[in-house]
Amino acid sequence: MRTTINVEESIFEDLMRFTDAKTRTEAVNRAIAEWVRRKRIDLFREKRGKITWEGDLRDMRALEIKESEQTHG
């Protein structure tokens, strides 16, 4: 998606330096992706201790191993 924004030059200079991006577009995409990633982590942390899980961990692990063996040979 293409959009136009106004950003202070000093902020963009820091953004380019901190992200090691080669283009402004790449820098903005990296910054936005990182912001979204952190927000998702925050949401998960807010739910800590509030979600109950029912199941058998041994069964789940066995299923993961079986599926991994089937996909990786």
Secondary structure, 3 states (H helix, E strand, C coil): CCCCCCCCHHHHHHHHHHHCCCCHHHHHHHHHHHHHHHHHHHHHHHCCCCCCCCCCHHHHHHHHHHHHHHHCC
